[in-house]
């Protein structure tokens, strides 16, 4: 990352100058000074980059809310060069682009981006695991979820989706294990408790409490009640727009 390289360079120069001038404690303090200057420089550069990036993310959010997903995707793609400067930005951008491509039905393109996404972003990893599972690559889907859980230990949905896949594949013991892992982290989560009881009793897991976060993965069909709710919401929005004309 350029930000890190620039910060290290500035710190090294500051430490070298202090040592060359033979000032107080020469090279010993020069090292301390160099590290301090590098950290300060890194923080300043990161904050400046954040100020450039935040308005674009807000713009992308507005574009998505307005239904302009293709325009939002283009805005994110234009931000990719900034990933050379901001730590973790590239992985975040690929996660968002992959998620958008997934919702647009462009699965090949979604897979390309999500493979480059940061495992710290649970939503992107859920889409990636879903893609692999629907392509019958169960082992890869499990690998994705294993890695995602390492970085997102408190994300209840990751454990439940993992358990759902295992239970669907006939691995009831594995599903129970994942739900018990979840309860160790979030012991009062009612959805996980309910699903654990269901699996223990040989029943199908209930993922409805996760609502659209679950159905957007396309592992189960969207219930008619939710489809009607979305349709009504869309019609209300249409009427409101017409009313403002």
Secondary structure in CASP SS format (residue, H / E / C, confidence):
PFRMAT SS
TARGET T0000
AUTHOR 0000-0000-0000
METHOD secondary structure of the structure
MODEL  1
X C 1.00
X H 1.00
X H 1.00
X H 1.00
X H 1.00
X H 1.00
X H 1.00
X H 1.00
X H 1.00
X H 1.00
X H 1.00
X H 1.00
X H 1.00
X H 1.00
X H 1.00
X H 1.00
X H 1.00
X H 1.00
X H 1.00
X H 1.00
X C 1.00
X C 1.00
X C 1.00
X C 1.00
X C 1.00
X H 1.00
X H 1.00
X H 1.00
X H 1.00
X H 1.00
X H 1.00
X H 1.00
X H 1.00
X H 1.00
X H 1.00
X H 1.00
X H 1.00
X H 1.00
X H 1.00
X H 1.00
X H 1.00
X H 1.00
X H 1.00
X H 1.00
X H 1.00
X H 1.00
X H 1.00
X H 1.00
X H 1.00
X H 1.00
X H 1.00
X H 1.00
X H 1.00
X H 1.00
X H 1.00
X H 1.00
X H 1.00
X H 1.00
X H 1.00
X H 1.00
X H 1.00
X H 1.00
X H 1.00
X H 1.00
X H 1.00
X C 1.00
X C 1.00
X C 1.00
X H 1.00
X H 1.00
X H 1.00
X H 1.00
X H 1.00
X H 1.00
X H 1.00
X H 1.00
X H 1.00
X H 1.00
X H 1.00
X H 1.00
X H 1.00
X H 1.00
X H 1.00
X H 1.00
X C 1.00
X C 1.00
X C 1.00
X C 1.00
X H 1.00
X H 1.00
X H 1.00
X H 1.00
X H 1.00
X H 1.00
X H 1.00
X H 1.00
X H 1.00
X H 1.00
X H 1.00
X H 1.00
X H 1.00
X H 1.00
X H 1.00
X C 1.00
X C 1.00
X C 1.00
X H 1.00
X H 1.00
X H 1.00
X H 1.00
X H 1.00
X H 1.00
X H 1.00
X H 1.00
X C 1.00
X C 1.00
X C 1.00
X C 1.00
X C 1.00
X C 1.00
X C 1.00
X H 1.00
X H 1.00
X H 1.00
X H 1.00
X H 1.00
X H 1.00
X H 1.00
X H 1.00
X H 1.00
X H 1.00
X H 1.00
X H 1.00
X H 1.00
X C 1.00
X C 1.00
X C 1.00
X H 1.00
X H 1.00
X H 1.00
X H 1.00
X H 1.00
X H 1.00
X H 1.00
X H 1.00
X H 1.00
X H 1.00
X H 1.00
X H 1.00
X H 1.00
X H 1.00
X C 1.00
X C 1.00
X C 1.00
X C 1.00
X H 1.00
X H 1.00
X H 1.00
X H 1.00
X H 1.00
X H 1.00
X H 1.00
X H 1.00
X H 1.00
X H 1.00
X H 1.00
X H 1.00
X H 1.00
X C 1.00
X C 1.00
X C 1.00
X H 1.00
X H 1.00
X H 1.00
X H 1.00
X H 1.00
X H 1.00
X H 1.00
X H 1.00
X H 1.00
X H 1.00
X H 1.00
X H 1.00
X H 1.00
X H 1.00
X C 1.00
X C 1.00
X C 1.00
X C 1.00
X H 1.00
X H 1.00
X H 1.00
X H 1.00
X H 1.00
X H 1.00
X H 1.00
X H 1.00
X H 1.00
X H 1.00
X H 1.00
X C 1.00
X C 1.00
X C 1.00
X C 1.00
X C 1.00
X C 1.00
X C 1.00
X H 1.00
X H 1.00
X H 1.00
X C 1.00
X H 1.00
X H 1.00
X H 1.00
X H 1.00
X C 1.00
X C 1.00
X C 1.00
X C 1.00
X C 1.00
X C 1.00
X C 1.00
X C 1.00
X H 1.00
X H 1.00
X H 1.00
X H 1.00
X H 1.00
X H 1.00
X H 1.00
X H 1.00
X H 1.00
X H 1.00
X H 1.00
X H 1.00
X H 1.00
X H 1.00
X H 1.00
X H 1.00
X H 1.00
X H 1.00
X H 1.00
X H 1.00
X H 1.00
X C 1.00
END
